Amino acid sequence: MFITFEGIEGCGKSTQAELLRKHLVQQGHAVLVTLEPGGSRLGAELRRMLLSLDSIDLTREAELFLYLADRAQHVQKVIRPALQSGRIVISDRFTHSTLAYQGYGREMGLDILQQMNSVDVNGILPDLTFLLDLSPETGLRRALSRNMEKNIPSSEGRFEAEALDFHTRVRQGYLELATLEQDRIVVLDAGADPETVFEEIRKKVDQAMKVDKNVLTSQSTKVK
């Protein structure tokens, strides 16, 4: 199973991904938690470039292609091999981030972004996506507080430095995407406490895995 977490800055994706990893490991599953940008060796270099305030003059087109390069490497070198080995993969951001941030935030064409994403992932799509919805004001406040707590240099806050209008467009984009993919995207109120949010995530994942197991059992029975 491939599960992704999406949302604006400060929505709690990393926290929920780790809680889910622990839950699945306790159930006996092999799990890989990864992220974008930065999930591969090459991606780690691209992440430093993309998040740095030194890249404030990066054009939206250059930004897009750097993210696409990160994902292409991530899929082929990390995600696909993990799935093929039978591991559950949890990723902090994936293709929906490109549509929300570059499509809605940077106001680039969604059709071409969809086509680029399709080439980029080469058939690898999430089975389940959790959109942690939060107001931009709250998200940015949380993100800045998180960076201070973890001693993350302010020079790495290129997206936190974006105008509020940008983050508002990103959030709206996510919500519009959720209405188009209701079979995949689960919208959760990230303003609730983390334990409450995770309980909803746990229920959805456990249900999805139970259904998947039943389908495989049924197929196996038919083959026999």
Secondary structure, DSSP 8 states (H G I E B T S, - for coil): -EEEEE-STTS-HHHHHHHHHHHHHHTT--EEEEETTTSSHHHHHHHHHHH-GGGTT--HHHHHHHHHHHHHHHIIIIIHHHHHTT-EEEEES-HHHIIIIIIIIS---HHHHHHHHHHHHTT---SEEEEEE--HHHHHHHHHHHHHHTT--GGG-TTTTS-HHHHHHHHHHHHHHHHH-TTTEEEEETTS-HHHHHHHHHHHHHHHHHHHHHHHHHHHHHH-
